Amino acid sequence: MQNAVRQVPAAPSELAIQHFESMFSFETDCFDTHAAMESGDPGFVLLDARSPELFALGHVPGAINIPHGKIIESRMRTYAPATLFVTYCAGPHCNGAARAATRLARLGYPVKLMAGGITGWLDEGFALARDGGSN
């Protein structure tokens, strides 16, 4: 008897390559985000989509805070249309980063999601900041 993993056959390698490589257009991970932020010139704006209260308790250093519901055209006009955003929220159990990414994409901004959010950041052993950064 087949188990659930083998019940549906794996995709052919060509399709698997296409699928998994395309994910890098939509997501980045905490380690790569940390390395880019440490470089001093990451080439993106890191956006924490959580509430200001949660942001104040701890956030990724260098992030700005705009809750996903506050991402509106008038607020975002301060950013050039080609500005790349990387969004995050609490972690895999939270869809705030995806909501923020959707809103940014609807406004025409390039955007990626930082997989893992704060949970992933802490799992990697990286520290949180407790300073300003709200926008």
C-alpha positions in Angstrom: 0.0 0.0 0.0 1.3 3.4 -1.0 1.8 6.1 1.6 0.5 9.7 1.2 3.9 11.0 0.2 4.2 8.6 -2.8 0.5 8.6 -3.7 1.0 11.6 -6.1 4.1 11.2 -8.2 6.8 13.8 -8.0 6.9 16.3 -10.9 9.5 15.7 -13.6 12.8 17.3 -12.9 12.4 20.1 -15.5 9.1 21.2 -13.8 10.6 20.9 -10.4 13.5 23.2 -11.4 11.1 25.7 -12.8 8.9 25.6 -9.7 11.6 25.8 -7.1 13.7 28.4 -8.9 10.6 30.6 -9.4 10.2 30.7 -5.6 13.3 32.9 -5.4 11.5 35.6 -7.3 8.9 35.7 -4.5 10.8 34.9 -1.3 14.1 35.3 0.4 15.2 33.8 3.7 16.3 35.3 7.0 20.0 34.4 6.5 20.2 36.1 3.2 18.3 39.1 4.5 20.6 39.4 7.5 23.7 39.2 5.3 22.3 41.9 3.0 21.3 44.2 5.9 24.8 43.7 7.4 26.4 44.8 4.1 25.3 48.4 4.7 23.7 48.6 1.2 21.0 45.9 1.0 19.3 47.3 -2.1 15.8 47.0 -0.5 13.6 48.3 2.2 12.8 45.8 4.9 9.2 46.2 6.0 7.7 44.8 9.2 4.0 44.4 8.5 3.0 43.9 12.2 1.4 46.3 14.6 3.4 49.2 16.0 3.1 47.6 19.5 4.7 44.3 18.3 7.3 46.2 16.3 8.3 48.1 19.5 8.7 44.8 21.4 11.3 43.7 18.9 12.0 43.8 15.2 14.6 43.1 12.6 17.3 45.8 12.8 17.0 48.3 10.0 13.3 47.5 9.3 10.6 50.1 9.0 7.1 49.4 10.4 4.1 49.8 8.2 1.2 47.5 9.2 -0.2 45.8 6.1 -3.5 47.7 6.4 -1.7 51.0 6.3 0.1 50.4 3.0 -1.7 52.8 0.8 -0.7 54.9 -2.3 -0.4 58.2 -0.5 1.9 56.8 2.2 4.1 55.0 -0.3 4.7 57.9 -2.6 7.9 58.7 -0.7 9.5 55.6 -2.3 10.6 55.4 -5.9 8.5 53.1 -8.0 11.5 50.7 -8.5 12.1 50.3 -4.7 12.3 46.7 -3.8 10.6 45.8 -0.6 11.1 42.7 1.6 8.2 42.1 3.9 7.9 40.0 7.1 5.6 39.5 10.0 5.5 37.2 13.1 6.3 34.0 11.3 5.0 31.0 9.3 1.7 31.1 11.3 1.0 34.8 10.2 -0.1 36.0 6.8 0.7 39.7 7.4 3.8 39.6 5.2 1.9 38.2 2.3 -0.9 40.8 2.8 1.8 43.5 2.8 3.4 42.1 -0.3 0.1 41.9 -2.1 -0.6 45.6 -1.3 2.8 46.7 -2.4 2.5 44.7 -5.6 -0.9 46.2 -6.3 0.8 49.6 -6.0 3.4 48.5 -8.6 6.4 47.9 -6.3 8.7 44.9 -6.6 8.4 42.8 -3.5 9.7 39.7 -1.8 8.6 38.0 1.4 11.1 37.0 4.1 10.2 33.4 4.8 10.0 32.6 8.5 9.4 36.2 9.7 10.5 37.0 13.3 10.3 33.3 14.2 12.8 32.4 11.5 15.0 35.4 12.4 15.2 34.2 16.0 15.7 30.6 14.9 18.8 31.7 13.0 20.2 33.2 16.2 19.9 36.8 15.0 19.1 39.6 17.5 16.1 41.9 17.5 16.2 45.7 17.8 13.9 47.7 20.0 14.5 51.1 18.6 12.5 53.4 16.4 12.0 52.7 12.7 8.3 53.4 12.2 7.5 55.1 9.0 
